[in-house]
Amino acid sequence: MNILLFKDTEIEGTRLKLADRRAEHVRKILKLSPGDTLRLGMINGRRGTGRILSVDEQQVELEVSLDQEPQPEPEVSLILALPRPIMVQRIFKQAATMGVRELHLIRSRRVEKSFFHSPVLQPEKIQALLIEGLEQATDTRLPSVHVHHYFKPFIEEVASTLAGRKLLADPGARQSLPEVFGTVHPAGSGDDSGGREGENRPARAPSCPVVLAIGPEGGWNEFEIEMFARLGFAPFTMGPRILHVDTAVVALLAQISLLQDLNR
Amino acid sequence: MNILLFKDTEIEGTRLKLADRRAEHVRKILKLSPGDTLRLGMINGRRGTGRILSVDEQQVELEVSLDQEPQPEPEVSLILALPRPIMVQRIFKQAATMGVRELHLIRSRRVEKSFFHSPVLQPEKIQALLIEGLEQATDTRLPSVHVHHYFKPFIEEVASTLAGRKLLADPGARQSLPEVFGTVHPAGSGDDSGGREGENRPARAPSCPVVLAIGPEGGWNEFEIEMFARLGFAPFTMGPRILHVDTAVVALLAQISLLQDLNR
């Protein structure tokens, strides 16, 4: 836990009283006493410092000062064919750590229907995992998570409204991520295969939103790829190595974050 | 398991007999019968196809044809302050999946000495985890793993011999990874802070080896940073989000792989 997070409903003025695992963390892991300070943040709000007023077996009381900006807002919307429960659990936490704006878990032909009934998808469970991820990243912005039981309505009613560079991870694709993203290759490399999508990019984009879709371990089927393509999703390959979906999520969020920085 | 791996000592001519977990995988997960084929590869050798000759409770016998090249050789040497056992276990697997040439686990001031006595560091255990990672990635090249109990001798006798762009993950650094890597920013972005290291880069590098050093969760100390700096390691920051070391390994290997591709 690199930041202690609380809800706006938990604070009274500048006083915060904790009696759950966070109080235990302050007592047993951080071993703080009155007068000590720690980093904290309001969920979906600002960050700052908490000064310990009192610590006892029942509760910890803090004086809160929210004098720091939140982390920069993540600019990735992630669409994910619902992975199996053990994976999705890890992904909630890691996606929150890496930073995503919203996460859409969707049905696809190669997703087992039973995955949708996993207890991991209970809203309280999801929120607990996201908060763990934010606590690691020192972020306060809770990604929104949406579960879609049907593919076609998701594409037609939701995916069609998402704004940004639309990217589809597809092992059968021929272009690489930087090629479809539109990064200019280093000068003098003599390679002009990149930049195809980048020709209309403004010289200095103030923001660079991305919508990234990652398929199930068996891949999207042809119909699904076609539906994404109609919305303007550009398919790209991650190369010859096959990654588990949780590894792919971290790897792609990291690569997109780098490409976003290069394009700013 | 996306590829079944075997050692050169296990094959006789073109016949391979398996009686361990791999045989069980063929029987119970893949449910293959005589005549069926599967992807296989020789550890540190070529890849190809195995045709099932016989399957019974005791063993599986295959006819092997190694008609495919191995994966391209990874060009990253990873230096890692030894993480705690549960992390290092995951990292062996994920590093093999993402592709590293060699992995050096080293002592640093903020590494607990007890970590070096973990059963996870037994050579057979390491090899099993690396092979799991390769099986996922369809790779055959086993990374070499080296455990170094002392920091200074490692720096002086080992790190000094490693060739490639030398990069040091350091939360206190001011430059970003692409800045120290030397990627040229997109034309017209007006940003000339990158490319510092790239000025002497050949126009089309045939290869792009990298030596990446990642510290313990508490970071390298000043002495350690200074020792790396003397060997030419360029410190870079991963940005304001704090990642667990296993997430950082995947994220950085993904970003470096992308920068290597852009620089080829």
Interface residues (C-beta under 8 A of the other chain):
Chain A: N2 Q71 P72 Q94 T97 M98 G99 Q136 A137 T138 D139 S176 L177 P178 T183 V184 H185 P186 A187 G188 S189 G190 G198 R201 A203 R204 G239 P240 R241 I242 L243 H244 T247 V250 A251 L252 L253 A254 Q255 S257 L258 L259 D261 L262 N263 R264
Chain B: N2 Q71 P72 Q94 T97 M98 G99 Q136 A137 T138 D139 S176 L177 P178 T183 V184 H185 P186 A187 G188 S189 G190 G198 R201 A203 R204 G239 P240 R241 I242 L243 H244 T247 V250 A251 L252 L253 A254 Q255 S257 L258 L259 D261 L262 N263 R264
